[in-house]
């Protein structure tokens, strides 16, 4: 049996093994990226939580200034 046929043969086990190998191969590449991605999201979420806690302590006037600042920062981020 030639080597090329055993991977994509008629047997389901061969296909399953092929898929498992493919998934493991992809996972090795993506695990680093997904970790960085999740770390970034967790950092962002904690920042948002910190902001919401500080907002509770602010007066109404301070709150307006704070909102204007965050909106300005967000617009800057989109422009870059």
Secondary structure by P-SEA (a helix, b strand, c coil): cccccccccccaaaaaaaaaaaaaaaaaacaaaaaaaaaaaaaaaaaaaaaaaaaaaccaaaaaaaaaaaaaaaaaaaac
